[in-house]
Amino acid sequence: MKMYQRGIVAISFIYFIMLYSVSAFADGKDELIEKLIKRVDGLESKVEALNKKLSIYEKSPAETIPDEVIQKKVDDLLAKRESIEGGLVKALKDISLSGFVDTSYTYNFRGPDSRTNTARVFDTEANNFNLQAAELVFEKLPPDSGGAGFRTDLYFGQDAEVITPAGSTRDQFDLEQAYISLKPPLNFNLPFGNWQWIKIGKFVTMHGAEVIEAKDNWNFTRSLLFGYAIPFTHTGIRAGYQIFDGLSGYLGINNGWDNVKDNNKTKSVEGALAWAASDKLSFNLAGMYGPEQASNDHSQRGLIDFLTTYKPFDKWTLMLNADYGHEEDVVAAGKDGAWSGVAGYLRYDTNSWMSLISRTEFMSDRQGLRIVSGTNQDVWEQTLTLELRPYKDLITRLEYRHDESSSDIFINNQKAVGRQDTIGLEAIYSF
C-alpha cells in the first residue's frame, strides 16, 4: 500500500513538472501554474490522510473468532441438515441389524431315487449341497420408559418354502416375522404383576423346544415334534405378563396355525405359563385352541406343549419336550384324531468351542394326520451331533441320524423300507 501511495506522489510531481515546462513556453500563464500548485497540494493532503489511516490499521491486532462460536455454527448447520433429511440418520442408528447364513450337505445311506429324505422338516434334499437359509433381522426395541418398536425377519432359502404360511406365495422367501412391539410406561400399574409387552402382527410360535433359526438349536436336523406336532408361525396379537418373580406368561389371539389369512370365521387362542424354579431348573406349559379346518368354525383343534430344562452342572444341560394334539372331525365327520410325542435332549459342552449333543425322540401318528398323510404309524429317531465353534461367529456341525417307523415310509433303491440313516454337515455364520 505504501509503494502505491509513493507512486501517486511521483506521478503527480512529474505531471506538475511537465505542466510547468509547457506553461513556461506559453507566454507566462501564471494563473494556470497557481491552479496546478493548488491541485498538487490537495493531492498531497489526501495522501497524508491515507497514510494516517494505514498506520492505525497496522497497529491494530488481527481479529480472531472464538472456537465456541465456530463449534456452534457447525452444530447449527448439522442440526439444520438432520431436520431437512427428516432425522433418517438418527432413525437408522436406533435400528439393529442381525442375521445368519446356513449351508449344509446331507448324505442318505439308502440312496433314494427321489433324492428325498422322508419325514424330515428342512433337510429334505438327499445327497445334495443346500443353501438352507439366509436371514436378515431389523429391530428397534421400545424404550425402557415405555413406547413402541418393531421387528422384521426376512427369511430366504429352501427352508423358507417349508415355513411359508397358508395364504402366501410359496417360493424361497418368507416374511417370517413382522410385528409392532409395545411396552407400557413405567408408571403403568396393575393390581398384581406387570404387563411386559404386546406384539401385533406376525410372529413365530412359542411352542416347542426348537426354533426355525438353525443357529439357536442344538442339532442340524429338526425334531419330528418341531416339524409335525406344532405350528411354525401365527398372525394376530400376543401380550406378555410377569405375574411375580420367577413366574411369567402370555396370552394371544390369532388366525390359527400358520395362517396369514384365516381359513374360517373363528379365531384361535394361545397361552403359556413359564416358571423358573431356580437358576438350574425351568418349566414351560403352553396351549392353543381353536378351529383350523377350512370353512369350518366348529371342529376344534387343541394342543398342549410341555418343556422343561435342567442344568445340573456347568457343562451339562438336559431338556425334555412333550406334545399332545387333538382335533375334532378330522378323520371323518364325527370321528376325531390325535397325535403325541416326546423328545429328550442331552448336551455336554466339553469346552468353549466344542459340544456333544444327543436327541432321542418318539412320535405317534396312528391316524396318519401329521407325518405322512394317510399313513398310520409310530416313528422314533436318534440323533448324535458334534458341534464345533472355531470362531465366535461360526458354528459347524457333524450329525448322524437314524429314523425308524412302524410303516415302510422310507425308500431304499425303489423299495419301501422301515428305516433311514443320514449324515449331515452344516456351517452357520451369524452376525
C-alpha positions in Angstrom: 0.0 0.0 0.0 2.9 2.5 0.8 4.6 1.9 -2.6 1.2 2.6 -4.2 1.0 5.9 -2.4 4.6 6.9 -3.3 3.8 6.1 -6.9 0.9 8.5 -6.8 3.1 11.3 -5.4 5.8 10.6 -8.0 3.4 10.7 -10.9 1.9 13.9 -9.5 5.3 15.5 -9.3 6.2 14.5 -12.9 2.8 15.7 -14.0 3.5 19.0 -12.3 7.0 19.4 -13.9 5.6 18.7 -17.4 2.8 21.2 -16.9 5.3 23.7 -15.6 7.6 23.3 -18.6 4.7 23.6 -21.0 3.4 26.7 -19.2 6.9 28.3 -19.4 6.7 28.3 -23.1 3.1 29.5 -23.1 3.8 33.2 -22.6 3.9 33.0 -18.7 0.4 31.8 -17.9 0.7 32.4 -14.1 -2.9 31.7 -13.4 -2.6 28.1 -14.7 0.5 27.5 -12.6 -1.2 28.6 -9.4 -4.1 26.3 -10.1 -1.8 23.3 -10.7 0.1 24.1 -7.5 -3.2 24.1 -5.5 -4.2 20.8 -7.1 -0.8 19.2 -6.1 -1.2 20.5 -2.6 -4.7 18.9 -2.4 -3.3 15.5 -3.6 -0.6 15.6 -1.0 -3.1 16.2 1.7 -5.2 13.2 0.7 -2.1 11.0 0.6 -1.1 12.1 4.1 -4.6 11.3 5.3 -4.4 7.8 3.8 -1.0 7.2 5.5 -2.5 8.1 8.9 -5.4 5.5 8.4 -2.9 2.8 7.3 -0.8 3.4 10.4 -3.8 2.9 12.6 -4.7 -0.4 10.9 -1.1 -1.7 11.1 -1.1 -1.1 14.9 -4.5 -2.9 15.5 -4.2 -6.6 16.3 -5.8 -9.2 14.0 -9.3 -10.1 14.9 -9.9 -13.9 15.9 -13.1 -15.9 16.1 -13.5 -18.0 19.3 -13.6 -21.8 19.0 -17.0 -21.8 20.7 -18.5 -19.6 18.1 -17.2 -21.9 15.3 -18.5 -25.0 17.0 -21.9 -23.5 17.5 -22.1 -22.6 13.8 -21.1 -26.2 12.9 -23.7 -27.7 15.3 -26.4 -25.4 13.9 -25.6 -26.5 10.3 -25.7 -30.2 11.3 -29.0 -29.8 13.1 -30.4 -28.0 10.1 -29.2 -30.8 7.8 -30.7 -33.5 10.0 -34.0 -31.6 10.2 -34.1 -31.4 6.4 -33.4 -35.1 6.0 -36.2 -36.0 8.4 -34.0 -37.5 11.0 -33.2 -40.5 8.8 -29.6 -40.9 10.1 -30.8 -41.0 13.7 -33.6 -43.4 12.9 -31.2 -45.9 11.3 -28.8 -45.6 14.3 -31.6 -46.9 16.5 -32.3 -50.0 14.4 -30.2 -53.1 15.0 -29.3 -55.5 12.1 -28.6 -59.2 12.7 -28.9 -62.5 10.8 -27.2 -65.6 9.7 -26.3 -67.8 6.6 -26.9 -71.5 6.9 -25.4 -74.0 4.5 -25.3 -77.9 4.6 -24.7 -81.2 2.9 -26.8 -84.3 3.6 -26.0 -87.9 2.7 -28.7 -90.6 2.7 -27.3 -94.2 3.0 -30.4 -95.5 1.3 -29.7 -93.6 -1.9 -33.4 -92.9 -2.7 -34.0 -92.2 -6.4 -36.2 -89.3 -5.4 -33.2 -87.8 -3.6 -35.7 -87.0 -0.8 -35.3 -87.6 2.9 -38.7 -88.8 4.2 -40.1 -87.5 7.5 -37.7 -84.6 7.6 -38.5 -80.9 8.0 -35.8 -78.7 6.4 -33.1 -81.3 5.4 -35.3 -82.8 2.8 -32.8 -82.9 -0.1 -30.7 -86.2 -0.1 -27.1 -86.3 -1.3 -27.1 -82.6 -2.1 -25.4 -79.3 -1.1 -28.0 -77.0 0.2 -28.5 -73.3 1.0 -30.8 -73.9 3.9 -31.4 -70.3 4.8 -30.2 -66.7 4.9 -31.9 -64.3 7.3 -31.9 -60.5 7.9 -33.4 -59.1 11.1 -34.2 -55.5 11.6 -35.3 -54.5 15.1 -36.0 -51.4 17.1 -36.8 -52.1 20.8 -39.3 -50.0 22.6 -37.7 -47.5 25.1 -37.4 -48.8 28.6 -39.5 -45.9 29.8 -42.4 -47.2 27.5 -43.2 -46.7 23.9 -43.3 -48.6 20.5 -40.8 -50.5 18.4 -40.8 -53.1 15.7 -39.2 -56.3 14.3 -38.9 -57.7 10.8 -37.4 -61.0 9.9 -36.6 -61.6 6.2 -36.1 -65.3 5.5 -34.5 -66.6 2.3 -33.6 -70.1 1.0 -35.2 -73.5 0.7 -36.3 -73.5 4.4 -38.5 -70.5 3.6 -40.7 -72.8 1.4 -41.4 -75.0 4.4 -42.4 -72.3 6.8 -44.4 -70.2 4.3 -47.9 -70.0 5.8 -51.2 -70.7 4.0 -52.3 -67.6 2.1 -48.8 -66.7 0.9 -46.9 -67.5 -2.3 -44.5 -70.4 -1.8 -41.1 -69.5 -3.0 -37.6 -69.2 -1.5 -38.6 -66.1 0.6 -40.8 -65.7 3.6 -41.6 -62.7 5.8 -41.0 -64.9 8.9 -41.9 -62.2 11.4 -43.2 -58.6 11.1 -44.7 -57.1 14.2 -45.1 -53.9 16.2 -43.9 -54.2 19.8 -45.3 -52.1 22.6 -44.0 -51.5 26.1 -46.1 -49.9 28.9 -44.8 -46.7 30.6 -43.0 -47.1 34.0 -45.9 -45.5 35.9 -48.4 -48.0 34.5 -49.6 -50.1 37.4 -51.8 -53.2 37.6 -53.3 -54.9 40.7 -50.6 -57.5 40.6 -47.7 -58.3 38.4 -46.6 -56.3 35.4 -47.6 -56.2 31.7 -44.3 -56.7 29.9 -45.0 -56.3 26.2 -47.6 -56.6 23.4 -46.8 -57.8 19.8 -49.2 -57.1 16.9 -48.5 -58.7 13.5 -46.9 -61.9 12.5 -44.6 -63.8 14.9 -43.1 -67.3 15.5 -44.8 -69.8 17.7 -44.0 -70.1 21.4 -44.4 -73.9 21.4 -41.7 -76.5 21.2 -38.1 -77.0 22.2 -36.7 -76.0 18.9 -37.0 -72.9 16.6 -36.8 -72.0 12.9 -33.4 -70.3 13.2 -30.7 -73.0 13.0 -28.2 -71.1 15.0 -30.4 -71.2 18.1 -30.8 -75.0 18.0 -28.6 -77.8 19.3 -28.8 -80.1 16.3 -28.7 -79.7 12.5 -31.9 -81.6 11.7 -35.2 -80.6 13.4 -37.2 -82.9 15.6 -40.4 -84.7 14.5 -42.3 -82.7 17.1 -41.0 -79.4 15.7 -42.0 -80.3 12.1 -45.3 -82.2 12.6 -46.7 -81.7 16.1 -46.8 -77.9 16.5 -47.2 -74.8 14.2 -44.4 -72.5 12.9 -46.0 -69.0 13.0 -49.1 -67.0 13.9 -50.6 -63.8 12.8 -52.5 -61.8 15.4 -51.9 -60.2 18.8 -49.9 -61.5 21.8 -49.2 -60.0 25.2 -46.6 -61.0 27.8 -47.1 -60.7 31.6 -44.8 -61.0 34.6 -47.0 -62.4 37.4 -44.3 -62.4 40.0 -40.6 -63.2 40.3 -40.0 -66.5 38.5 -43.5 -66.8 37.0 -44.5 -65.3 33.7 -46.9 -66.0 30.9 -48.6 -64.7 27.7 -52.0 -64.7 26.1 -52.8 -64.3 22.4 -55.5 -64.5 19.7 -54.6 -65.2 16.1 -55.7 -66.6 12.7 -54.6 -70.1 13.6 -51.8 -72.5 12.7 -49.5 -71.0 10.0 -52.3 -68.8 8.6 -51.7 -65.2 7.4 -55.3 -65.2 6.2 -57.8 -67.0 8.4 -59.4 -70.0 6.7 -62.6 -69.7 8.7 -64.6 -67.1 10.7 -63.4 -68.0 14.2 -60.0 -67.2 15.8 -57.7 -69.4 17.8 -56.4 -68.5 21.3 -53.0 -69.3 22.7 -51.4 -69.1 26.2 -48.5 -70.2 28.3 -47.0 -70.2 31.8 -43.3 -70.2 32.4 -41.8 -71.0 35.8 -38.1 -70.5 36.7 -37.9 -72.8 39.7 -34.2 -72.0 40.1 -31.1 -71.0 38.1 -30.8 -74.6 37.1 -34.4 -75.7 36.6 -37.3 -74.2 34.5 -40.7 -75.3 33.2 -43.0 -74.1 30.4 -46.5 -75.2 29.8 -48.3 -73.8 26.7 -51.5 -74.5 24.9 -53.6 -73.5 21.9 -57.2 -74.0 21.0 -59.5 -73.1 18.0 -60.9 -74.3 14.7 -58.3 -74.9 12.0 -60.2 -76.6 9.2 -61.1 -74.5 6.1 -64.7 -73.1 6.2 -65.4 -74.9 9.4 -66.0 -72.8 12.6 -67.0 -75.7 14.8 -64.4 -78.5 14.7 -61.8 -77.5 17.3 -58.1 -78.3 17.4 -56.3 -78.3 20.7 -52.5 -78.5 21.5 -50.7 -78.9 24.8 -46.9 -78.4 24.8 -44.6 -79.0 27.8 -40.9 -78.1 28.1 -38.5 -78.4 31.0 -34.8 -77.6 31.1 -32.4 -78.8 33.8 -28.7 -77.8 34.1 -27.2 -80.0 36.9 -23.6 -78.9 36.2 -22.0 -76.1 34.3 -21.2 -78.3 31.3 -24.3 -80.5 31.2 -27.8 -79.5 30.1 -30.9 -81.7 29.8 -34.1 -80.8 28.1 -37.5 -82.7 27.8 -40.3 -81.7 25.4 -43.7 -83.4 25.1 -46.7 -82.6 22.9 -50.3 -83.7 22.6 -52.7 -82.6 19.8 -56.3 -83.4 19.3 -58.7 -82.3 16.5 -62.4 -82.9 16.1 -63.9 -84.4 12.9 -60.5 -84.6 11.2 -60.6 -88.3 10.3 -64.3 -88.2 9.3 -67.5 -86.5 10.3 -67.9 -87.3 14.0 -64.5 -89.1 14.2 -61.7 -87.2 16.0 -58.0 -87.6 15.6 -54.9 -87.2 17.8 -51.1 -87.2 17.8 -48.5 -87.1 20.5 -44.7 -87.3 21.1 -41.8 -86.8 23.4 -38.2 -85.8 22.8 -35.2 -85.9 25.2 -32.1 -83.9 24.7 -28.6 -84.1 26.4 -25.9 -81.6 25.8 -22.3 -81.7 27.0 -20.1 -78.6 26.5 -16.6 -80.0 26.6 -15.1 -76.5 26.3 -15.8 -73.1 24.9 -15.6 -74.3 21.3 -16.9 -77.9 21.2 -20.2 -79.6 22.3 -21.6 -83.1 22.1 -25.4 -83.4 21.7 -27.8 -86.4 21.8 -31.6 -86.3 20.9 -33.9 -89.3 21.3 -37.5 -88.9 20.1 -40.7 -90.7 19.7 -43.9 -89.6 17.9 -47.2 -91.4 17.5 -49.4 -90.6 14.4 -51.7 -93.6 14.3 -54.3 -91.9 12.2 -51.9 -90.6 9.5 -52.7 -86.9 10.2 -49.3 -85.3 10.6 -46.1 -87.0 9.3 -47.2 -88.9 6.1 -50.8 -88.2 5.2 -52.9 -91.3 5.4 -50.1 -93.5 6.8 -50.8 -94.8 10.4 -47.5 -95.1 12.2 -45.3 -94.6 15.2 -41.8 -93.1 14.4 -38.7 -92.8 16.6 -35.4 -91.3 15.8 -31.9 -91.0 17.4 -29.6 -88.1 16.6 -25.9 -87.6 17.6 -24.3 -84.3 16.9 -20.7 -82.9 17.2 -20.7 -79.1 17.2 -17.5 -77.1 16.7 -17.3 -73.3 17.1 -13.8 -72.4 15.8 -14.7 -68.7 15.6 -17.1 -66.7 17.7 -19.4 -66.1 14.6 -19.1 -69.6 13.1 -21.0 -72.8 14.1 -20.2 -76.1 12.4 -22.0 -79.5 13.0 -21.4 -83.1 12.0 -24.5 -85.2 12.6 -25.6 -88.8 12.3 -29.4 -89.6 12.5 -31.3 -92.8 12.4 -35.1 -92.9 11.8 -37.3 -95.9 12.2 -41.1 -96.3 11.5 -43.7 -98.9 12.2 -44.7 -98.5 8.5 -42.4 -98.7 5.4 -42.3 -95.0 4.6 -38.6 -94.8 3.6 -37.2 -95.7 0.2 -34.2 -97.9 -0.5 -33.4 -98.1 -4.2 -37.1 -98.0 -5.2 -38.1 -100.4 -2.3 -40.1 -99.2 0.7 -38.4 -99.9 4.0 -38.9 -99.0 7.6 -35.7 -97.2 8.4 -33.4 -94.4 7.2 -29.9 -93.3 8.1 -28.3 -90.0 7.2 -25.2 -87.9 7.8 -25.3 -84.2 7.7 -22.7 -81.4 7.6 -23.7 -77.8 8.5 -21.9 -74.5 8.7 -23.6 -71.3 10.0 -22.2 -67.8 10.0 -24.1 -65.4 12.3 -23.8 -61.7 12.8 
